[in-house]
Amino acid sequence: MSTPALEELFTLRIEVGEPVDLGTAPDGHRRMVPVVGGTLDGPGGLTGRVLPGGADHQVLTPGFALLDAQYVVETSSGDRLSVHNRGVRSGSPQDMAALARGEVVDADRVYFRCTPRLSSAAPDWAWVCGRVFVADARRHPRRVDVQVFTVL
């Protein structure tokens, strides 16, 4: 067996709205963060946008957050891709609480990785249905940056 390699696919800059607080359930504090827009940039001049209307459903605990986001991206050529992105964000309880309040936290103190599942009916993007993707992410007060890689 060999160690899989990664190839950059694109970076998403996802603009988010105000979180909707759903309260604390037995398994953690739940909230929903609306996706309100954003951009897509990739190698070779690939550009596009994140369509408004998606959401990130989160379960927050003192040391980590489980994330389950669904949204749509559209390339500049009009092709659309469905994104179902599950991830984990972890750090100290203080840093995680600051992020939940919308404060800036040094990205080097927070582990934030995800596994996007992509799908598309566009012929040029049909190949994404049969691939695995991983991503590195950074949380900002009103935006999440997600750098997506194809696992080769």
PyMOL commands that set and color helices and strands:
alter all, ss='L'
color gray80, all
select helices_A, chain A and resi 43-45+93-100+107-109+123-130
alter helices_A, ss='H'
color red, helices_A
select strands_A, chain A and resi 6-16+20-25+28-41+47-50+55-60+64-75+80-90+111-119+133-140+143-151
alter strands_A, ss='S'
color yellow, strands_A
deselect
rebuild
show_as cartoon
